[in-house]
Amino acid sequence: MSTITIILIVIGAFIILFVTKFLSKTFKIITKIFVLLIIIFVVLTLLVYKDMGELRRGFVEQNNTFYLYDNNQLYTAVTLKPMTSANLTIDSFTYFTQEDIIKAEEKLNKENYKDLLLNNYRIFVLKPDILDKPYTLKLGAELDEKDLLNIIMSKESFLVLAEKTKSTYNISIEDLKKSFEEHYGSEEKVRGYLFAALLTNYFKTQEAGGLVSNVKSNQLKVFPETISFKVIKYLPWI
């Protein structure tokens, strides 16, 4: 909802309030209640958009951590460093080790978000579907968003990556898998790299109000959760 729309709604509410002077007592009461509800909803909407503005500032000034999590399983996680540039790269993130993932999964399963917050401005818990947006990444072969999610969510990420890129290389899957192991070091790291790439694509392609829509559909959880985030689900026009 744009600022102009909100202003027009408020003006309309006051016009309706003025018109009530010429109505019967019963209609006056009903109309005033209706106008009050409109004003409450407008205020709540403004709070939501204020939060969105604060989130943008939080990205510029502080760390924010993202968890790819669904059905009690944490697939990967990355921390986005303070954004000194609008262009996100692999170096814009720090990556989790296997030990970090195990500890974080335990806390997510217990919904212990406070312990996960640490030095972050916000933490974001995303479901994989949220990242299913058109995207290709060249890792020898061109991989789309579904390929990348398959690699991230597999317990054998190096093997799946080797299978998906084998047509480009004239070596066996086993040898290709070993070369990926030597290059990336750990499966946690390659999952983190691919997650960072999908996150970057998500932010670049996100439409206005998309973040709010994802929160409403429970595909994205944000902590700490302000009052406006709690009421988002009850504002159908956002």
N, CA and C of each residue as an Amber inpcrd file, in Angstrom:
protein
   714
   0.8520000  -1.1890000   0.0000000   0.0000000   0.0000000   0.0000000
   0.8900000   1.2420000   0.0000000   0.6950000   2.1560000  -0.9620000
   1.5410000   3.3420000  -1.0640000   1.1230000   4.3940000  -0.0480000
   2.0370000   5.3710000   0.1730000   1.7600000   6.4710000   1.1060000
   0.5530000   7.2710000   0.6430000   0.4610000   7.5000000  -0.6720000
  -0.6680000   8.2680000  -1.2280000  -1.9930000   7.5680000  -0.9300000
  -2.0040000   6.2450000  -1.0900000  -3.2230000   5.4680000  -0.8060000
  -3.6380000   5.6250000   0.6490000  -2.6580000   5.5430000   1.5490000
  -2.9390000   5.6860000   2.9840000  -3.5150000   7.0650000   3.2850000
  -2.9230000   8.1110000   2.6840000  -3.4010000   9.4840000   2.8990000
  -4.8440000   9.6240000   2.4110000  -5.1200000   9.0460000   1.2490000
  -6.4850000   9.1160000   0.6960000  -7.4920000   8.4030000   1.5950000
  -7.0780000   7.2700000   2.1740000  -7.9640000   6.5320000   3.0900000
  -8.2720000   7.3770000   4.3250000  -7.2290000   8.0140000   4.8810000
  -7.4170000   8.8610000   6.0720000  -8.3420000  10.0290000   5.7530000
  -8.1070000  10.6820000   4.6030000  -8.9680000  11.8050000   4.1940000
 -10.4120000  11.3310000   4.0400000 -10.5630000  10.1650000   3.3960000
 -11.9050000   9.6010000   3.2200000 -12.5850000   9.3260000   4.5450000
 -11.8100000   8.8460000   5.5190000 -12.3570000   8.5440000   6.8430000
 -12.8780000   9.8100000   7.5130000 -12.1060000  10.9010000   7.3850000
 -12.5340000  12.1560000   8.0100000 -13.7480000  12.7550000   7.2960000
 -13.8230000  12.5580000   5.9970000 -15.0020000  13.0290000   5.2510000
 -16.2530000  12.2820000   5.7240000 -16.0910000  10.9600000   5.8780000
 -17.2120000  10.1440000   6.3820000 -17.6190000  10.6090000   7.7730000
 -16.6170000  10.9110000   8.6060000 -16.8860000  11.3710000   9.9720000
 -17.6690000  12.6820000   9.9540000 -17.3150000  13.5630000   9.0170000
 -18.0090000  14.8450000   8.9000000 -19.4660000  14.6380000   8.4730000
 -19.6590000  13.6990000   7.5490000 -21.0090000  13.4350000   7.0280000
 -21.9340000  12.8970000   8.1160000 -21.3600000  12.2420000   9.1400000
 -22.1850000  11.6560000  10.2050000 -22.9990000  12.7120000  10.9580000
 -22.5860000  13.9540000  10.8680000 -23.3290000  15.0250000  11.5410000
 -24.7640000  15.1150000  11.0380000 -24.9560000  14.6410000   9.8110000
 -26.2760000  14.7610000   9.1930000 -27.0610000  13.4470000   9.2480000
 -26.5250000  12.4680000   9.9810000 -27.1900000  11.1710000  10.0820000
 -27.8890000  11.0190000  11.4250000 -28.7020000   9.9870000  11.5330000
 -29.3800000   9.7040000  12.7980000 -28.3650000   9.2370000  13.8320000
 -28.7610000   9.2040000  15.0890000 -27.8540000   8.8350000  16.1750000
 -27.2880000   7.4250000  15.9950000 -28.1500000   6.4880000  15.5830000
 -27.6960000   5.0970000  15.3910000 -26.6390000   5.0180000  14.3030000
 -26.9030000   5.6830000  13.1780000 -25.9380000   5.6650000  12.0780000
 -24.6450000   6.3740000  12.4600000 -24.7460000   7.3920000  13.3070000
 -23.5410000   8.0980000  13.7640000 -22.6190000   7.1460000  14.5160000
 -23.2060000   6.3660000  15.4200000 -22.4080000   5.4230000  16.2240000
 -21.7440000   4.3740000  15.3240000 -22.5400000   3.7960000  14.4260000
 -22.0120000   2.7610000  13.5170000 -20.8880000   3.3250000  12.6500000
 -21.1150000   4.5260000  12.1120000 -20.1240000   5.1390000  11.2240000
 -18.8400000   5.4760000  11.9670000 -18.9760000   5.9820000  13.1980000
 -17.7800000   6.3260000  13.9810000 -16.9510000   5.0850000  14.3080000
 -17.6400000   3.9860000  14.6050000 -16.9210000   2.7230000  14.8620000
 -16.1820000   2.2810000  13.5990000 -16.8670000   2.4070000  12.4620000
 -16.2700000   2.0290000  11.1810000 -15.0260000   2.8740000  10.8860000
 -15.1290000   4.1750000  11.1100000 -13.9960000   5.0850000  10.8730000
 -12.8420000   4.7610000  11.8130000 -13.1680000   4.4550000  13.0690000
 -12.1300000   4.1010000  14.0480000 -11.3670000   2.8540000  13.6010000
 -12.1000000   1.8710000  13.0860000 -11.4610000   0.6430000  12.5940000
 -10.5390000   0.9360000  11.4150000 -10.9940000   1.8290000  10.5310000
 -10.1640000   2.2080000   9.3790000  -8.8570000   2.8360000   9.8540000
  -8.9640000   3.7550000  10.8190000  -7.7700000   4.4370000  11.3360000
  -6.8140000   3.4480000  11.9910000  -7.3710000   2.4940000  12.7580000
  -6.5320000   1.4730000  13.4100000  -5.7720000   0.6610000  12.3620000
  -6.4810000   0.2310000  11.3200000  -5.8370000  -0.5650000  10.2720000
  -4.7760000   0.2390000   9.5210000  -5.0380000   1.5290000   9.3030000
  -4.0520000   2.3840000   8.6290000  -2.7920000   2.5140000   9.4770000
  -2.9800000   2.7160000  10.7850000  -1.8340000   2.8300000  11.6990000
  -1.0100000   1.5410000  11.6900000  -1.7010000   0.4000000  11.7450000
  -0.9970000  -0.8920000  11.7190000  -0.2220000  -1.0720000  10.4140000
  -0.8270000  -0.6530000   9.3100000  -0.1500000  -0.7410000   8.0150000
   1.1020000   0.1240000   7.9920000   0.9970000   1.3330000   8.5360000
   2.1580000   2.2240000   8.6060000   3.2730000   1.6150000   9.4470000
   2.8980000   0.9350000  10.5360000   3.8970000   0.2790000  11.3900000
   4.6450000  -0.8120000  10.6300000   3.9050000  -1.5530000   9.8180000
   4.5280000  -2.6210000   9.0240000   5.5700000  -2.0350000   8.0780000
   5.2000000  -0.9680000   7.3620000   6.1380000  -0.3810000   6.4100000
   7.2950000   0.3280000   7.1110000   7.0560000   0.8140000   8.3210000
   8.1450000   1.3960000   9.1140000   9.1620000   0.3100000   9.4580000
   8.6520000  -0.8710000   9.8190000   9.5410000  -2.0020000  10.1140000
  10.3760000  -2.3890000   8.9000000   9.7570000  -2.3500000   7.7180000
  10.4970000  -2.6930000   6.5050000  11.6560000  -1.7250000   6.2930000
  11.4110000  -0.4410000   6.5890000  12.4700000   0.5620000   6.4660000
  13.5880000   0.3250000   7.4620000  13.2160000  -0.0480000   8.6910000
  14.2200000  -0.3310000   9.7170000  15.0310000  -1.5730000   9.3700000
  14.3730000  -2.5510000   8.7510000  15.0820000  -3.7550000   8.3170000
  16.1630000  -3.4090000   7.3020000  15.8310000  -2.5310000   6.3680000
  16.8160000  -2.1310000   5.3560000  18.0290000  -1.4820000   6.0120000
  17.7890000  -0.6310000   7.0120000  18.9100000   0.0020000   7.7300000
  19.7170000  -1.0350000   8.5010000  19.0130000  -2.0270000   9.0640000
  19.6910000  -3.0860000   9.8100000  20.6320000  -3.8910000   8.9410000
  20.2840000  -4.0610000   7.6640000  21.1570000  -4.7760000   6.7360000
  22.4450000  -3.9960000   6.4700000  22.3390000  -2.6900000   6.4680000
  23.5000000  -1.8460000   6.1690000  24.4650000  -1.7910000   7.3480000
  23.9300000  -1.8050000   8.5630000  24.7530000  -1.5220000   9.7370000
  25.1990000  -2.7470000  10.5310000  24.4860000  -3.8830000  10.4200000
  24.7830000  -5.0170000  11.3000000  24.7520000  -6.3580000  10.5600000
  25.2120000  -7.3920000  11.2680000  25.1260000  -8.7610000  10.7420000
  23.6820000  -9.2530000  10.7820000  23.3220000 -10.0880000   9.8250000
  22.0180000 -10.7500000   9.8010000  22.2370000 -12.1900000   9.3520000
  21.6710000 -13.1410000  10.0940000  21.9070000 -14.5490000   9.7740000
  20.6550000 -15.2020000   9.1940000  20.8750000 -16.0420000   8.1820000
  19.7940000 -16.7100000   7.4560000  19.9390000 -18.2190000   7.6050000
  18.8330000 -18.8600000   7.9590000  18.8100000 -20.3160000   8.1350000
  17.8480000 -20.9240000   7.1260000  18.3070000 -21.9230000   6.3910000
  17.4210000 -22.6710000   5.4930000  16.9560000 -23.9010000   6.2640000
  15.6960000 -23.8650000   6.6900000  15.2250000 -24.8310000   7.6980000
  13.7930000 -25.2480000   7.3990000  13.5460000 -26.5550000   7.5080000
  12.1840000 -27.0580000   7.3040000  12.0660000 -28.4470000   7.9270000
  10.9120000 -28.7290000   8.5280000  10.6470000 -30.0490000   9.1290000
  11.7590000 -30.4990000  10.0810000  12.1320000 -29.5910000  10.9780000
  13.1390000 -29.8840000  12.0150000  14.5290000 -30.1930000  11.4590000
  14.7810000 -29.7770000  10.2380000  16.1100000 -29.9950000   9.6580000
  16.7000000 -28.6800000   9.1560000  17.9140000 -28.3850000   9.6180000
  18.6440000 -27.2140000   9.1450000  19.5810000 -27.6640000   8.0250000
  19.3300000 -27.1880000   6.8280000  20.1300000 -27.6090000   5.6740000
  21.4370000 -26.8260000   5.5730000  21.3570000 -25.5360000   5.8160000
  22.5460000 -24.6940000   5.7540000  22.2220000 -23.3400000   6.3750000
  23.2530000 -22.5290000   6.5810000  23.0610000 -21.1980000   7.1550000
  24.2420000 -20.3180000   6.7670000  23.9680000 -19.0320000   6.6190000
  25.0280000 -18.0610000   6.3400000  24.7290000 -16.7780000   7.1020000
  25.7740000 -16.0260000   7.3910000  25.6090000 -14.7140000   8.0130000
  25.9790000 -13.6460000   6.9970000  25.0450000 -12.7410000   6.7470000
  25.2900000 -11.6250000   5.8400000  25.9710000 -10.5090000   6.6190000
  27.1530000 -10.1180000   6.1730000  27.8890000  -9.0390000   6.8280000
  27.1970000  -7.7070000   6.5390000  27.5110000  -6.6420000   7.3140000
  26.9300000  -5.3280000   7.0060000  27.1570000  -4.9720000   5.5380000
  26.1010000  -4.5250000   4.8890000  26.1610000  -4.2890000   3.4450000
  26.7490000  -2.9200000   3.1290000  28.0030000  -2.9220000   2.6770000
  28.6600000  -1.6730000   2.2770000  28.3860000  -1.3710000   0.8070000
  27.7820000  -2.3390000   0.1250000  27.4540000  -2.1780000  -1.2950000
  26.1210000  -2.8630000  -1.5750000  25.4390000  -2.3680000  -2.5940000
  24.1570000  -2.9810000  -2.9710000  24.3760000  -4.3100000  -3.6850000
  25.6030000  -4.5510000  -4.1380000  25.9170000  -5.7880000  -4.8580000
  26.4130000  -6.8580000  -3.8950000  25.6630000  -7.9440000  -3.7880000
  26.0640000  -9.0510000  -2.9240000  26.9620000 -10.0090000  -3.6910000
  28.0140000 -10.4920000  -3.0200000  28.9100000 -11.4830000  -3.6020000
  29.1180000 -12.6000000  -2.5800000  29.8760000 -13.6190000  -2.9610000
  30.1960000 -14.7170000  -2.0450000  30.8940000 -14.1840000  -0.7950000
  31.6990000 -13.1360000  -0.9730000  32.4540000 -12.5620000   0.1510000
  31.5860000 -11.7150000   1.0770000  30.3310000 -11.4930000   0.6930000
  29.4160000 -10.7200000   1.5510000  28.9300000 -11.5420000   2.7450000
  29.2240000 -12.8480000   2.7240000  28.7070000 -13.7700000   3.7390000
  29.8380000 -14.4620000   4.5060000  29.5170000 -14.9080000   5.7210000
  30.3760000 -15.8520000   6.4340000  29.5990000 -17.1650000   6.5210000
  30.3430000 -18.2730000   6.5770000  29.7290000 -19.5890000   6.3990000
  29.8530000 -20.4580000   7.6430000  28.8760000 -21.3250000   7.8290000
  28.7970000 -22.1770000   9.0120000  29.5810000 -23.4770000   8.8150000
  30.1970000 -23.9510000   9.8910000  30.8450000 -25.2620000   9.8830000
  29.8010000 -26.3250000  10.2320000  30.1900000 -27.5840000  10.1320000
  29.2800000 -28.6760000  10.4950000  28.8680000 -28.5620000  11.9580000
  29.8160000 -28.2090000  12.8070000  29.5230000 -28.0510000  14.2390000
  28.5280000 -26.9160000  14.4670000  28.7130000 -25.8030000  13.7380000
  27.7830000 -24.6700000  13.8380000  26.3690000 -25.0930000  13.4430000
  26.2680000 -25.8700000  12.3640000  24.9670000 -26.3180000  11.8550000
  24.2590000 -27.1960000  12.8830000  24.9900000 -28.1290000  13.4780000
  24.4030000 -29.0470000  14.4720000  23.8610000 -28.2720000  15.6690000
  24.6490000 -27.3190000  16.1660000  24.2310000 -26.5200000  17.3270000
  23.0240000 -25.6490000  16.9890000  23.0600000 -25.0260000  15.8080000
  21.9570000 -24.1480000  15.4080000  20.6690000 -24.9380000  15.1910000
  20.7770000 -26.1370000  14.6050000  19.5920000 -26.9740000  14.3800000
  18.9230000 -27.3240000  15.7050000  19.7370000 -27.6230000  16.6860000
  19.2170000 -27.9490000  18.0220000  18.4020000 -26.7850000  18.5770000
  18.9310000 -25.5770000  18.4240000  18.2540000 -24.3860000  18.9460000
  16.9960000 -24.0590000  18.1410000  17.0550000 -24.2700000  16.8390000
  15.8720000 -24.0320000  16.0060000  14.7530000 -25.0050000  16.3510000
  15.1010000 -26.2510000  16.6030000  14.0920000 -27.2550000  16.9680000
  13.4060000 -26.9050000  18.2850000  14.1340000 -26.2150000  19.1550000
  13.5760000 -25.7940000  20.4450000  12.9980000 -24.3780000  20.3770000
  13.0590000 -23.7730000  19.1740000  12.6250000 -22.3890000  18.9580000
  13.3430000 -21.4330000  19.9050000  14.6110000 -21.7170000  20.1390000
  15.4320000 -20.8890000  21.0200000  16.1080000 -19.7960000  20.1930000
  15.2910000 -18.8720000  19.6750000  15.7870000 -17.8470000  18.7710000
  16.6910000 -16.8350000  19.4740000  16.4580000 -16.6340000  20.7490000
  17.2500000 -15.6480000  21.4890000  18.7280000 -16.0190000  21.5010000
  19.0250000 -17.3090000  21.6900000  20.4190000 -17.7580000  21.6920000
  21.0440000 -17.6640000  20.3050000  20.2250000 -17.7950000  19.2810000
  20.7340000 -17.7050000  17.9120000  21.0160000 -16.2620000  17.5080000
  20.3350000 -15.3230000  18.1450000  20.4590000 -13.9160000  17.7530000
  21.8830000 -13.3890000  17.9480000  22.4580000 -13.6300000  19.1030000
  23.8340000 -13.2270000  19.4150000  24.0980000 -11.7860000  18.9790000
  25.0440000 -11.5850000  18.0510000  25.4020000 -10.2340000  17.6100000
  24.7030000  -9.8190000  16.3170000  23.6210000 -10.4990000  15.9870000
  22.8860000 -10.1800000  14.7620000  21.8120000  -9.1290000  15.0190000
  21.4920000  -8.3770000  13.9780000  20.3600000  -7.4590000  14.0550000
  19.0550000  -8.2520000  13.9840000  19.0000000  -9.1880000  13.0580000
  17.8500000 -10.0720000  12.9100000  18.3450000 -11.4540000  12.4770000
  17.5330000 -12.4640000  12.7680000  17.7550000 -13.7730000  12.1590000
  16.5210000 -14.0970000  11.3190000  16.7590000 -14.7700000  10.2070000
  15.7020000 -15.1040000   9.2620000  15.6990000 -16.6120000   9.0530000
  14.5520000 -17.2190000   9.2610000  14.4180000 -18.6640000   9.0680000
  13.5480000 -18.8750000   7.8270000  14.1660000 -19.4280000   6.7840000
  13.4910000 -19.5700000   5.4970000  13.1860000 -21.0270000   5.1830000
  12.0430000 -21.2380000   4.5440000  11.7380000 -22.5540000   3.9850000
  12.3010000 -22.6020000   2.5610000  12.7350000 -23.7740000   2.1010000
  13.3570000 -23.8740000   0.7740000  12.5220000 -23.2910000  -0.3640000
  11.1950000 -23.4310000  -0.3040000  10.3300000 -22.9560000  -1.3930000
  10.5000000 -21.4730000  -1.6840000  10.9020000 -20.7200000  -0.6770000
  11.0280000 -19.2740000  -0.8290000  12.1140000 -18.9140000  -1.8480000
  13.0760000 -19.8160000  -2.0290000  14.2080000 -19.5560000  -2.9270000
  13.9940000 -20.1220000  -4.3240000  12.8290000 -20.6960000  -4.5560000
  12.5410000 -21.3140000  -5.8560000  12.1330000 -20.2410000  -6.8590000
  13.0990000 -19.3820000  -7.1980000  12.8940000 -18.3040000  -8.1640000
  13.8620000 -18.5120000  -9.3230000  13.4630000 -18.1950000 -10.5610000
  14.3180000 -18.4470000 -11.7200000  15.7470000 -17.9390000 -11.5290000
  16.7040000 -18.8410000 -11.7060000  18.1140000 -18.4940000 -11.4880000
  18.9970000 -19.5850000 -12.0810000  20.1360000 -19.2000000 -12.6400000
  21.1130000 -20.1880000 -13.1110000  22.4930000 -19.8210000 -12.5960000
  23.2630000 -20.8330000 -12.2760000  24.6340000 -20.6540000 -11.7910000
  25.5210000 -21.6330000 -12.5470000  26.6300000 -21.1290000 -13.0800000
  27.5160000 -21.9950000 -13.8560000  28.5960000 -22.5790000 -12.9590000
  28.5330000 -23.8830000 -12.7740000  29.5650000 -24.6220000 -12.0430000
  30.0460000 -25.7450000 -12.9690000  30.7120000 -25.3310000 -14.0370000
  31.0330000 -26.2760000 -15.0950000  29.8280000 -26.3930000 -16.0020000
  28.7570000 -26.9530000 -15.4980000  27.4700000 -26.9880000 -16.2070000
  26.5640000 -25.9120000 -15.6130000  25.5490000 -25.5250000 -16.3840000
  24.5960000 -24.5390000 -15.8730000  23.5660000 -25.2380000 -14.9960000
  23.4590000 -24.7760000 -13.7570000  22.5090000 -25.3540000 -12.8050000
  21.4340000 -24.3290000 -12.4970000  20.1680000 -24.7730000 -12.4780000
  19.0940000 -23.8450000 -12.1380000  18.7990000 -23.9070000 -10.6400000
  17.8140000 -23.1160000 -10.2210000  17.5100000 -23.0060000  -8.7860000
  17.1130000 -24.3470000  -8.1740000  16.4190000 -25.1700000  -8.9390000
  16.0030000 -26.4860000  -8.4260000  17.2080000 -27.4070000  -8.2390000
  18.1510000 -27.3450000  -9.1780000  19.3880000 -28.1210000  -9.0380000
  20.1350000 -27.7080000  -7.7690000  20.2390000 -26.4020000  -7.5640000
  20.9810000 -25.8880000  -6.4110000  20.3190000 -26.3040000  -5.0990000
  18.9900000 -26.2240000  -5.0570000  18.2780000 -26.6420000  -3.8430000
  18.4410000 -28.1400000  -3.5930000  18.4480000 -28.9250000  -4.6630000
  18.6670000 -30.3720000  -4.5160000  20.0330000 -30.6650000  -3.9140000
  21.0420000 -29.9340000  -4.3690000  22.4040000 -30.1140000  -3.8480000
  22.4660000 -29.7170000  -2.3790000  21.8790000 -28.5640000  -2.0550000
  21.8970000 -28.0640000  -0.6760000  21.1950000 -29.0310000   0.2740000
  20.0680000 -29.5760000  -0.1540000  19.2380000 -30.3920000   0.7300000
  19.6410000 -31.8700000   0.7620000  20.6300000 -32.2230000  -0.0520000
  21.0960000 -33.6080000  -0.0690000  22.1130000 -33.8580000   1.0460000
  22.1200000 -35.0690000   1.5730000  23.1350000 -35.4540000   2.5600000
  24.4510000 -35.8160000   1.8740000  24.3930000 -35.9490000   0.5380000
  25.5870000 -36.2360000  -0.2680000  25.7450000 -35.1240000  -1.3060000
  25.9750000 -33.9040000  -0.8230000  25.9980000 -32.7360000  -1.7130000
  27.0650000 -32.8300000  -2.7950000  28.2570000 -33.3080000  -2.4510000
  29.3230000 -33.4310000  -3.4500000  28.9510000 -34.4380000  -4.5390000
  28.3330000 -35.5220000  -4.1410000  27.9260000 -36.5510000  -5.1000000
  26.8680000 -36.0100000  -6.0550000  25.8640000 -35.3240000  -5.5180000
  24.7930000 -34.7600000  -6.3530000  25.3610000 -33.6990000  -7.2900000
  26.2720000 -32.8680000  -6.7800000  26.9150000 -31.8470000  -7.6120000
  27.6980000 -32.5010000  -8.7530000  28.4030000 -33.5860000  -8.4450000
  29.1690000 -34.3080000  -9.4700000  28.2380000 -34.9040000 -10.5260000
  27.1170000 -35.4600000 -10.0890000  26.1610000 -36.0670000 -11.0210000
  25.5500000 -35.0250000 -11.9570000  25.3070000 -33.8270000 -11.4210000
  24.6600000 -32.7820000 -12.2160000  25.6270000 -32.0720000 -13.1620000
  26.9320000 -32.2080000 -12.9240000  27.9160000 -31.5130000 -13.7660000
  28.8030000 -32.4710000 -14.5720000  28.5530000 -33.7650000 -14.4760000
  29.4360000 -34.7640000 -15.1040000  29.5190000 -34.6230000 -16.6210000
  28.4520000 -34.1290000 -17.2590000  28.4510000 -34.0160000 -18.7190000
  29.4940000 -33.0200000 -19.2230000  29.9310000 -32.1190000 -18.3550000
  30.9040000 -31.1010000 -18.7440000  32.3380000 -31.6070000 -18.6430000
  32.5580000 -32.5620000 -17.7500000  33.9170000 -33.0470000 -17.4830000
  34.0900000 -34.4760000 -18.0040000  35.2600000 -34.7550000 -18.5290000
  35.5410000 -36.0790000 -19.0840000  36.2090000 -36.9710000 -18.0320000
  35.5870000 -37.0320000 -16.8420000  36.1070000 -37.8800000 -15.7640000
  34.9350000 -38.5690000 -15.0690000  35.2460000 -39.5740000 -14.2790000
  34.1900000 -40.3210000 -13.5920000  33.5530000 -39.4710000 -12.5020000
  32.3440000 -39.8610000 -12.1120000  31.6360000 -39.1490000 -11.0410000
  32.4490000 -39.1890000  -9.7540000  33.0670000 -40.3330000  -9.4730000
  33.8500000 -40.4760000  -8.2450000  35.0430000 -39.5220000  -8.2350000
  35.7440000 -39.4140000  -9.3700000  36.8900000 -38.4960000  -9.4530000
  36.4300000 -37.0460000  -9.3740000  35.2860000 -36.7630000 -10.0010000
  34.7430000 -35.4030000  -9.9660000  34.3350000 -35.0330000  -8.5450000
  33.7450000 -35.9860000  -7.8510000  33.3630000 -35.7690000  -6.4530000
  34.5910000 -35.4430000  -5.6090000  35.6840000 -36.1850000  -5.8220000
  36.9240000 -35.9440000  -5.0720000  37.4890000 -34.5580000  -5.3640000
  37.3900000 -34.1270000  -6.6190000  37.9070000 -32.7970000  -6.9720000
  37.1040000 -31.6940000  -6.2880000  35.7800000 -31.8910000  -6.1570000
  34.9520000 -30.9200000  -5.4360000  35.3110000 -30.9070000  -3.9460000
  35.5660000 -32.0780000  -3.3910000  35.9650000 -32.1770000  -1.9800000
  37.2590000 -31.4110000  -1.7310000  38.2150000 -31.5450000  -2.6600000
  39.4980000 -30.8530000  -2.5220000  39.3330000 -29.3440000  -2.6800000
  38.4400000 -28.9490000  -3.5850000  38.2590000 -27.5190000  -3.8630000
  37.5020000 -26.7990000  -2.7420000  36.3830000 -27.3800000  -2.2970000
  35.5300000 -26.7170000  -1.3070000  35.8890000 -27.0750000   0.1320000
  36.4630000 -28.2440000   0.3430000  36.8570000 -28.6350000   1.6920000
  35.7840000 -29.3840000   2.4520000  34.5800000 -28.8620000   2.4740000
  33.4940000 -29.5240000   3.2110000  32.1670000 -29.2980000   2.5000000
  31.2360000 -30.2200000   2.7250000  29.9100000 -30.0890000   2.1120000
  29.1530000 -28.9030000   2.7020000  29.4190000 -28.5930000   3.9750000
  28.7700000 -27.4370000   4.6080000  29.1250000 -26.1530000   3.8570000
  30.3920000 -26.0830000   3.4200000  30.8370000 -24.8760000   2.7260000
  30.1690000 -24.7380000   1.3570000  30.1040000 -25.8350000   0.5940000
  29.4750000 -25.7370000  -0.7300000  27.9820000 -25.4440000  -0.5920000
  27.3260000 -26.0240000   0.4220000  25.9050000 -25.7070000   0.6600000
  25.7450000 -24.2240000   0.9840000  26.6580000 -23.7110000   1.8110000
  26.6180000 -22.2940000   2.1680000  26.8070000 -21.3960000   0.9620000
  27.7620000 -21.7400000   0.0780000  27.9980000 -20.9560000  -1.1330000
  26.7470000 -20.9080000  -2.0060000  26.1320000 -22.0680000  -2.1990000
  24.9510000 -22.1400000  -3.0670000  23.7630000 -21.4200000  -2.4300000
  23.6300000 -21.5330000  -1.1170000  22.5760000 -20.8220000  -0.3860000
  22.7770000 -19.3200000  -0.5260000  24.0200000 -18.8650000  -0.4000000
  24.3210000 -17.4370000  -0.5480000  23.9500000 -16.9510000  -1.9480000
  24.2180000 -17.7790000  -2.9550000  23.8730000 -17.4100000  -4.3350000
  22.3570000 -17.2880000  -4.5060000  21.6190000 -18.2370000  -3.9410000
  20.1520000 -18.2010000  -4.0340000  19.5680000 -17.0370000  -3.2360000
  20.1640000 -16.7420000  -2.0900000  19.7230000 -15.5960000  -1.2880000
  19.9280000 -14.2940000  -2.0550000  21.1020000 -14.1740000  -2.6870000
  21.4020000 -12.9770000  -3.4740000  20.3720000 -12.8060000  -4.5810000
  20.0400000 -13.8890000  -5.2550000  19.0210000 -13.8500000  -6.3030000
  17.6610000 -13.4720000  -5.7280000  17.3470000 -13.9960000  -4.5460000
  16.0700000 -13.7030000  -3.8820000  15.9200000 -12.2000000  -3.6420000
  16.9700000 -11.5790000  -3.1070000  16.8950000 -10.1490000  -2.8080000
  16.8500000  -9.3030000  -4.0830000  17.5410000  -9.7550000  -5.1120000
  17.5630000  -8.9890000  -6.3590000  16.2330000  -9.0490000  -7.0930000
  15.5340000 -10.1640000  -6.9770000  14.2840000 -10.3510000  -7.7300000
  13.0320000 -10.0940000  -6.8940000  13.2300000  -9.7830000  -5.6110000
  12.0870000  -9.6020000  -4.7210000  11.2700000  -8.3840000  -5.1200000
   9.9800000  -8.5730000  -5.2890000   9.0840000  -7.4670000  -5.6180000
   8.6690000  -6.7380000  -4.3450000   8.1550000  -5.5220000  -4.5170000
   7.6890000  -4.7480000  -3.3690000   6.6160000  -5.5260000  -2.6200000
   6.7720000  -5.5880000  -1.3440000   5.8060000  -6.3080000  -0.5170000
   6.0450000  -7.8020000  -0.4690000   7.0540000  -8.2820000  -1.1950000
   7.3250000  -9.7160000  -1.2280000   7.7230000 -10.2760000   0.1170000
   8.5220000  -9.5130000   0.8530000   8.9540000  -9.9510000   2.1810000
   7.7560000 -10.1230000   3.1000000   6.8440000  -9.1520000   3.0540000
   5.6310000  -9.2190000   3.8720000   4.8030000 -10.4440000   3.4980000
   4.6860000 -10.6870000   2.2050000   3.9210000 -11.8430000   1.7210000
   4.5200000 -13.1540000   2.2190000   5.8460000 -13.2490000   2.2170000
   6.5140000 -14.4590000   2.6970000   6.3120000 -14.6600000   4.1900000
   6.2950000 -13.5690000   4.9400000   6.0420000 -13.6520000   6.3820000
   4.6170000 -14.1380000   6.6250000   3.6700000 -13.6020000   5.8540000
   2.2640000 -13.9800000   6.0170000   2.0360000 -15.4620000   5.7340000
   2.7930000 -16.0040000   4.7810000   2.6090000 -17.4040000   4.3940000
   3.4570000 -18.3590000   5.2330000   4.1550000 -17.8070000   6.2340000
   5.0140000 -18.6120000   7.1240000   6.1930000 -19.2640000   6.4100000
   6.5340000 -18.7700000   5.2340000   7.7280000 -19.2540000   4.5520000
   8.9770000 -18.5850000   5.1090000   8.7610000 -17.4910000   5.7980000
   9.8660000 -16.7270000   6.3640000   9.4990000 -16.2640000   7.7670000
  10.3640000 -16.5710000   8.7230000  10.1770000 -16.1060000  10.0940000
  11.3120000 -15.1550000  10.4430000  10.9640000 -14.0840000  11.1370000
  11.9520000 -13.0730000  11.5050000  11.9780000 -12.9430000  13.0200000
  13.1800000 -12.8830000  13.5880000  13.3350000 -12.6770000  15.0290000
  14.4550000 -11.6640000  15.2630000  14.2520000 -10.6850000  16.1720000
  13.0700000 -10.4340000  16.9880000  11.8740000 -10.0100000  16.1240000
  10.7090000 -10.4160000  16.5890000   9.4740000 -10.1280000  15.8790000
   8.7740000  -8.9570000  16.5460000   8.6260000  -7.8540000  15.8140000
   7.9530000  -6.6800000  16.3620000   6.4360000  -6.8590000  16.2780000
   5.7090000  -5.9270000  16.8910000   4.2410000  -5.9930000  16.9010000
   3.6940000  -6.0130000  15.4780000   4.2930000  -5.2050000  14.6080000
   3.7690000  -5.1310000  13.2410000   3.9010000  -6.4580000  12.5130000
   4.9940000  -7.1950000  12.7490000   5.1440000  -8.5000000  12.1160000
   4.0770000  -9.4670000  12.6210000   3.6940000  -9.3150000  13.8810000
   2.6940000 -10.2110000  14.4650000   1.3030000  -9.9870000  13.8770000
   1.0460000  -8.7540000  13.4260000  -0.3010000  -8.4610000  12.9240000
  -0.3960000  -8.5300000  11.4000000   0.7320000  -8.7950000  10.7420000
   0.7470000  -8.8410000   9.2780000  -0.3250000  -9.7810000   8.7210000
  -0.4990000 -10.9270000   9.3590000  -1.4390000 -11.9340000   8.8530000
  -2.8800000 -11.4490000   8.8610000  -3.1530000 -10.4020000   9.6490000
  -4.5230000  -9.9070000   9.7690000  -4.7730000  -8.6790000   8.8910000
  -3.7730000  -8.3340000   8.0550000  -3.9380000  -7.2010000   7.1500000
  -3.9520000  -7.7290000   5.7130000  -5.1080000  -8.1380000   5.2160000
  -5.1920000  -8.8050000   3.9130000  -4.7760000  -7.9490000   2.7270000
  -4.7960000  -6.6120000   2.8730000  -4.4860000  -5.7630000   1.7230000
  -2.9880000  -5.5120000   1.5610000  -2.1570000  -5.9800000   2.5180000
  -0.7110000  -5.7530000   2.4090000  -0.0960000  -6.8320000   1.5370000
